[in-house]
Amino acid sequence: METEAVQRLIVIVLFEGVDLLDVTGPPEVFSLVRRETDDATGYRVVLAAETTAPVTTAAGVRILPDLTFDQAAESGIDTLLVPGSVEVDELRRVRALAAPEVVERVRLLAARSRRVASVCVGAHLLAAAGLLDGRRATTHWSTAGQLAADHPEVEVDPDPIFIREGEVWTGAGISACLDLSLALVAEDFGEELALRVARQLVMYLKRPSGQSQFSVPLEPVSTTRRIEELRHHILRNLSGRLTVPDLAAHAHVSERQLTRIFKTELGTTPSAYVESARVELARHRLESGDATLERIAAACGFGTTDTLVRAFRRRLGTTPTDYRQRFRTAATPPAAPADPQGGVTAAVR
């Protein structure tokens, strides 16, 4: 007898004037989960509103809800996704909106959900519903001041792309809804699957800051089996010896040929690729653990703290200590080695 495939129900809140991309962006990410797996496990995304009548978004595009809020409340909601809306005055000042009737619906639905996530200025709805009290949260930079002023009980941090506080997530700018969605995928199904989805979207697996791009970007997937196997060999052995001669010997090619292959396939040198991978792994350990710089340097193959610091300055324009102070998150065990094609971390903010 076949077992029924498990699908996590994601309910996206709809209301008049909602930002269109807040609503349509995340489902694109979640839909790729099914495509990148061999079974039916994944998500079922539905749109919920006060009624099933069409909802007009801020972009003027009308969206048809799948069910009402009352119907959603009777469902087993895994994730409640709350988008936002704004108004802009004659001086182009942006103000987030939080209609009382929508706030109340969010409060009720959140109580019936395993986790809650806001997209962009949707954080104002969560705050108004009391879901961010005593928590650290982010929102779009243009309304961060408003969020802090309206809700002093919330610790507002406008810099990160997204923040996780327990089972409550908040996202920053509109496009950050994709980053947040990838983080949710990584938490549910693992970082390897999230990386595959990120590759399909041609984006970072994780961008830790809305203003600074710390993550190594996606690179084209290599077209030869030899370089792909060598790349995975590097990722599995970041703490070991990965000199150009060692890599050439492993690939059974000359050092000159190895350098030419890397330049052609990945647009970089073998040494630069190895350093990028090691920096990504070090980033993850700095963000999600308490290990000393000496231990991180050794575990990531840098050997000494000085080498780690120099690599961080060269790649990220900062120091490991400053990076940890800025992006430190709740401690979790280190994940698998980093991949410069998209970074290793996702569901940690």
N, C-alpha and C positions, 0 to 999 in steps of 0.2 A: 504493500500500500504506500503510495507516494505521500510524502509529507508536504504540507502546504508551505509555499515560499513565504519567508518572513519579509514584510514590507513595513517600514517605519512611516507613520502618517505625519506629514508636514502640513500644517494649516497656516495659510498666509492670510492675514487680516486685510480686508478691503474696506475702503470708505471713500466718499467723494473727495476729489482733489489729491488723492494719494499719488506719490511719485511713481511714474511708470516703471523705470528701471529697477526700483526697489522691489517691485512685484515680479517682473519678468526675468531679472538676472539670476537669482538663486535657482529657479527651476531648470535653467539651462545646465547648471552645474550638476544638480541632482539627477537629471536625465542621463548624463553620461556615465553614471555609476552602473546602470543596467547594461549599457553598451560595452563597458570595459570588463564585465564579469561574464562568467559562463552559465550563470543561473539567474533565476528571477528575483533573487534577493536584492533589495534596494529600498527605494522610497516611493511613496504615493503622495503626490502633492495636490492639494485642493485649495481653492480660493473661497473664503467665507466672508459674507457681508450681512448686513441687517436683513436684507431680503435677497431674492435671486434676480432682482431687476438689474440691468446693466449699470455699472459704476463708471463714472467719467473721471479719468485720471488728470493730473496736472498738465499732461501733454495733450489733452483733448481726445485721447484714444479711449474708447469705451471697452470695458472688460466685463465679461459675464461670469458672475460667481457660480461656484459649483453647489454650494449649500449655504444655509443661513447660519448665523452664530449659534442659534439654539440647537440646530442639528449638529454642528461641530462640537458643542459642549457634551453631546451624548456619545461622541466617538472617543476612541482611545488615542489621544493626541500624543505623539512622541515629541514633536517640536512645534512650538508656536512661533511663527516668524512675523514680526511687527514692522512694517515699513512706516515711512513718515510723510509729512507734507509741510510746506512752508508758504508764507506770503511775503511778498516783496513790496516795499512802499515806494513812493516817488523818488526817494533818494537812494534806491537800490539796496536798502537795508533788508536783510533777511531775518525773518522770525519764524521759528518752528511753531506749528499748530498742534493743539491737543484738545480736541473736542471732548467735552465731558462724557457724552454718550459712548464715544469710542473708547475712552479711558476705562469706563466701567466694564465694557465688553472684554477689553484686554485683561483686566483684573480677574474676571470670572473665568475666562478661558485659560489664563496662566495657571490658575489653581488646579486645572484638570490636565496639565501638560507636564511631561517629564522634564523638559527644559524650554527656555524661552530665549529668543534672540531678536534684537532690534537691528534694523538696517538704517544707517545714516541717522536722520533726525527722528527716527522711530524711538530713539532713546528717550525723548521727551514724553512719549506716551507711557513707556515703562516707568519713568520717574514719577509721573503724575499718578500712576496706579500704585505707587509705593513699592515697586519691585526692585528699585535701586537704592533704597535706604541703607546707609552704612556700607555701600559697595563702591568700588572703583569702577568708573564707566567712561566710555568715550562717545563722541558723536561727531558730526561734521564740524570742522574747525570754525565755520561761520556762525554756528549757534552754540558753541561751547560756553561762551560767556553767559548766554541766556540760561543754559541748563544749570550752570553753577549758581546764578543769581536766583532763579526760580526754585531751585531745590538744593539748599545749602547742606542738606543731609547726605548728598551724593558727592563722592570724591571724583571730580571731573578731571580727566586727563585727555586733552585734545590731540596728543601726538600719535599714539599707536593706531594701527590700522583696525585692530579689534582687541577687545579685552574679555577675558573669561573670569567670572567670579562665581564659583560653584556651578550651578546649572543655569546661570543667567549670563548671556553674552550680549555685548554691544559692539556695533560696527561703526566705522567712521564714514568717509565719503561714499557717494553713491556707488562708484565702481568697486569700493571695498566690500560690497555685498558678495562679490565673487570670492574674495579672499576669505571672508567669514564662512561662506558656504563650503569652500575647500577644507577649512578647519573642521567643520562639522563632519564632513565625509571622512577625514583622517581619524577623528575620534571614533566614528562608528565602524569603519571598515579598514582602518590602518593607513599608514602613510604611503605604502607602496601603491595602493589603488588611487589614493588622492594625487600622487605624482603622475600617474597615467592620465587622470582626468585633467590635471593642470597642463600636461603636454598637449592634449587635444584642444585646450583653450588657448594654447600658446601664451602662457602666463606663468608667473612665479607660483611655486607651491605655497610659499609664505613670504609676504612682505611685512616685516615687523614694524614699519613706521610709515605714516602717511606722507612725511616730508623727506625722509632719507631712504634711499634704496640700498639696504644692507645685503639683501640676498643676492647670491650669484644668479644671473638670469638663465632662462632656458637656452640651450644650444641645440642645433639640429642633431637629431639622432643619427649616429654614424651609419653609413651604408654598407660597411664591410663587417663580416662576422669576426674577423681578427681583431679589429679595433674595438668592437663592442665587447668582446670577451676580455680584452685587456683593460677596458674601462671598468668593468665589473671586478676584475682582479684588483685594481687600484682601490676601489671602494671597500673591498673586503679586507684589505691589508693596510689601512691608513697608518696604523701604529708601527708598521714595519719599515724595512728598507725599500725605498722606491726610487732609486736613482735611475738616470737614463740608461746606463749600461745594464742594470738589473731588469728594467722593463723591456729593453731590446732583447735580452737573452730569453725572457719569458715568452716573448712574441716570436722568437726565432727570426729576427731581422737585425740588420745592422743599426747602429745608433743613428746614422744619417737617414736611413730609410724610415726609422721610427719617427724621427722629427718631422720628416716630410709628410708621413701619414697623418700625424696629429694636426699639422698645419692645414692639410687638405680637408680632413674629415671634421675636425672640431674647431678649427680656426685659432688654435693656440699651440703652445709648446708642451711637451710632456711635463716639464717641471712646473710650469704655470698651472696646468690642469691639476696636478697633485696638490699644489699649494691651495688652490681654490677649494678642492674637496676637503682638505684638512681644516681650512678656515670655517667651512660650513659645519663640520662636525664640532669644532670648538665653539661656534656660535650656539649650537643646540645645548651643549653642556653648560655653557655660561648662563643660558636662559633658564634651564630647567633643573639645575643641580647646585650643590654646594661645594663641589670639589675645588681644591686650590688650583692656582694657575700652574704650579709645577706638575700636578697630576694631570691636568688637562693637556698641557704641552706634551707630556710623555704619551698619554693615551691617543693623541691625535697625530703623533709622529713628528712633532717639532723638535723634540729632544730637550730644548732648554726654553725657559720663560722668555729670554731675550729674543729667540727666534720667533716665538709665538707673537710677541708684541710687534716685532718688525713686520710680520705677515699681516697682522691686523691693520697696522698703519698704512701699509701698502695697498691692501685690498679694500678696506672699509673707511680709512681716514680717521680712525679712532683707536683707543687702546682697549684691551680685553676688560680691564677694570671699569672703564667708563661705559663700555657696552653693557656689562652685567648690571651696573647701577641703573641704567636706563631701561633695560628690557628684561629684568629679572622677573620670572613668573613663578607660580606654585611649583614646588619641587616634584618632579616626576622622574622615573628611571630613564636613562639615556636610550634613545632609539637606535635603529640600525645605522651604519655609517652613512655619511652625507653623500649626496649626489649633486655635483655642480650643474646638472641639467635642470635642477629645480629646487634645490635645497632639501633639507631633511625634515624640518619642523613644520607643523601646521597647527594642530589643535592645542595650543598652549597659551593663547592670548584671550 
